[in-house]
Amino acid sequence: MPRVVHRPADGDDRVLAADAAVADSLLAKARGLMFRRSFPADALVFPFDGVDARTLHMVAVPFDIDAVWLRDGRVERVARLSAWTGLGRAPADTVIELPAGVADGVSAGDGIRIEGR
């Protein structure tokens, strides 16, 4: 499984997820975390073809998450999305969903790489 590594603008690399699941099909992207009781791995990575506005909703997701939108490996936005009612949107070619609190310390402009994808 791939891992997610955070490179802050002013610090050392930090592994955010040692074992990330990749939503690489249309069905997997549509389902995301809906109807799950927990994460399928340490994180869920959504790769897309090209940059576009990517919207996340928390309908049928019963736990809070951290969402990170990436463009060319750079963080565009980080947001804590609340269970059932959260909504977030930003331009991205990759979106990463993490358990709430894992993305603390991740900021716009930081680098994130997905290794082993």
GIGI-V246680 format. One record per helix or strand of 3 or more residues. SS is the DSSP state (~ for helix, > for strand). FROM is the first residue (numbers start at 1). LEN is the number of residues. If there is no record, write none. Layout:
ss->SS from->FROM len->LEN
ss->SS from->FROM len->LEN
This chain:
ss->> from->2 len->6
ss->> from->13 len->10
ss->~ from->26 len->6
ss->> from->43 len->15
ss->> from->65 len->7
ss->> from->74 len->8
ss->> from->87 len->13
ss->> from->111 len->5
